[in-house]
Amino acid sequence: MAWYETFFDEYYLPNAGSNIPLERTIQEVDFIRKALDLPQKGRILDLCCGHGRHTVELATAGYSMVGQDLSKDSLDIARTSAAERNVQIEFIHADMRDIPFEEQFDAVINIFTAFGYFDDDAEDQKVLNAVARALTPGGKFLVDVINAVRILNNYEPQTWSDTSDGGFTMTQRAYNVLTGCNEDRIVHIAPDGSKREFRTGVRLYFYPELSKMLNCVGLAPIQVFGDYDASEYGWESGRMIILSGKEELK
């Protein structure tokens, strides 16, 4: 199985996923709303929505939301969260390359480095093809990935971090210069000494590469941001957030 088919169930949710404070999510959602600049009740697809932290907040703000993800466990948490907040959201269990909609969304968002998971760039291009089909003419696409320039300029082959269960995690990294993929070996050591090992592989895209892929499907880049404070994108930016738009019919 591909790493992303199990990672977000077995490791992410009980550790990294539960450690993101609500204040951060609210800040990110505020940025998303301003960047998209949609009318109230605009229809948005949260592609790779995970456990729905952005989806639910956007629905609470009045947008018509659909969340799509491959992780059933994540979607179960998202549905529970939506019910607790009393918002109606349609959740779709599907691969990001297979968006089952055509020209139905005012915007699609893909947040928190949920892009670049496949072994071949052509498969990532299929994701963008599906996004373009799902957008109405004039619709917008907001994609957020980690800043590859900063990662490589400050590369850390190995790091240690504490986890929410009282254990810790060792992450070993290796960047493949031929494929552009950053491959991680993650070892989680629980308080009782037991170990679990996971591997991930994410393609680190640079702006010229990703902007070319967007243009190929008629999603013209409008602006690129360096983080959720709407700062200018540069070498040391934490993120690379690209806002693009689908050509309107003439």
N, C-alpha and C positions, 0 to 999 in steps of 0.2 A: 504493500500500500504506500501511496505517496505520503510524505511526512505530515502534510496539512490535513489529511483525512482523520488523524487521531490526536494531533498535538493540542488542538483547542478544546478537546474533551479531557484529556488525561493530565495535562500540565497547566495550561494557560488559565483555565477558569478558577481552580482553587488557589492559584498563586498570583500571577501578574494581573489577571482579569479582575480580581477582587480588591486589588490594592490601589485602584484609580479613584481618587476622591471625587465626590460630586461637584465640588467647586471647579475642578479642572474640566469636567464634562460640560458644565454650564458655560465656561469661558469658550470652549471649542464650539459649542452650539451657537453662541452669540456671534462668533466669527463667521461660521457657516451661513447664518441668516443674512449677515451684512454682505458677504461675498456673493451669494446667490441673488440677493435683492429681488425676491419673488413676492407676488401679492399674497395676502393671507389666504389660506386654504389651498395654496399651490401644491401640486402633486409631486412628491419626491420619492425616489427609490434609494434606499440605503443598501448598497451592494456590498456584501460581506459585512452584514450588520452585527455579527457576533451576538453578544448577550443584550444588545439593543440599547446601550446607554445613550447613543445619539438619537436613535430612532424614537425612543419614548419621549425624550426631551423636546424633540421637534414636533411630535404629535401633540404634546401638552401645550406647545406654543401656537397650535392651530393649523398646522400643515397636515395634508392628507398623505399618510405615510404607508409605504410598503417596505418590508425588510426581507432581504434574501441572504441565505447563508447555507453552507454545506454541513455545518455542525448541528446535529439534532439537539444535543445537550445545551448548546448556546441558545438555540431558538426556544427551548423549553423555558429557560430563564427569562428570555425576552418576553415571552407571552405572559409569564407570571408578573413581571414588572409592569407590563401594559395594563393588566387587569387591576393591579394595585393602584395604578395612577388613573384608572377609569378612562382610558383612551382606546379607541378602536384602530387597530393596526393589522394589516394583512401580512402574514409571514409566509415566505416561500422557502421550501427546502430544495435547493438546487445549486449546482456548480455555477461559478461566476461567469463561465463562458456560455451558459444557457439561460439567458434572461427571457422568460416566456411572455414578453410584452413587445408591442410595436407601436411607436409614436404615441405613448400614453403618459409620459412624464415631462413635467416642466424642468426637472433637474434630476440628476443622478449623482450621488456622493459615494466615494470609496475612500474610507478614512483609516488612518493608523497603520500605514504600510500593509495594506491588504491587497497589494498588487505585486506581480513579479514572482509568483509562486511556482511557475512551471519551468520545465527543463529546457524548453525551446521558446525563443522570442516570438515565434509564430503563434504559439498558444496564448501568450499575453496579448498579441494583436487581436485574437479572436474575442477577448474580453472587450476591447475597445470597439470592435465591430458591433458586438451585442449592445453596448451602451449607446452607440450612435443610432441603432435601430429603435431602441426603447424611447429615445427622446423625441419630443415634438419639435417641429422646425422652430428654431430660435431657443431651444432648450439648452441648459447649461450642465457642464460636467465638472465636478470638483474632485480631484484626486490628490491624496496626501501620502507622500512616501518619505522615508528618512533621507537626509541629504547625503548622497554618496560621496560628494567631495569632502565633506567634513569627516565622515567615517574613515576614509582612506588616508586623509591627511593626519589623522590622530589615531591610527589603527592600534587596537589593543588585542593581541592574540589570545589573552586569557584574562578573565575577570572573575571576582567572587562577589556574591550578594546574599543578603539575608532574605528569607521567605516568610510569609505570613504564618506558617505552621511552626515557627521556631527553629527551622532548619536553615540550610543555606544551599546556594546553587553555584556551581562552577561552570563557566561558559568558555569553551575553547573555539576560536574563530580561525577560518582560513579563507582567504579571498582567491578565487580562481581567475587569474588574469586572462585566460582564454575564453571563458564564458561570461565573465562579469558577475558571477554568482558568489555571494558570501555564504559559506557553509559553516554552520554552528554545531558543535557537540555540547549538549547541555546535560550535566549530571546534577540531579537533585538529591541531597543527602538529608534525610529526615532526622528529627531529634533522637529517634531510637537507633540511628546508625544505618538504617536501610537505604538503599540507593535505587534510583530510577534514572535511566538514560534516554535522551531524546536527541534527534537530529533534525535540523532545519536547513533549508537552502533558499535564499531570496536573491533574485536578480537585482543588483543595484544599478538603477538607471540614472544617467546624467540628463540634464535638461535638453540638450540637442537631440538625444536619442528619443526621449519620450515625446517631445513636441513634434518630431517627425512622424511618429506612430499615430499621434492624435490627428495631425493634418491629413494623414492617409485615409482617414474615415470621415473627413469633413468636420472635424472638431478643432476649430481654430483657437489656439491659445490666446487668451485675453490678458491675463496677468499671472505672475508667479510671485508667491509670498514665501518668506523664510520661516514663518512660524504663525501660531494662532494669535499673536499680537499684531498681525498684519504688517510685520516688518518686511523690509526689502530683502529679497533672496540674495545670498552671497556665500562666500567660502565657508564661513563659520556658522551659517544658519543651522538650526536644529532640524528643520523640515524642508521639504520642497513641495509646496502646495500649488498646483496648477489649476487655474480656472480657464475652461475653454467653452466655446459655444458652437452649437450646430447651426449651419447656414439656414437662414429663413427662406421660405419659398417666395419667388418673385412673381 
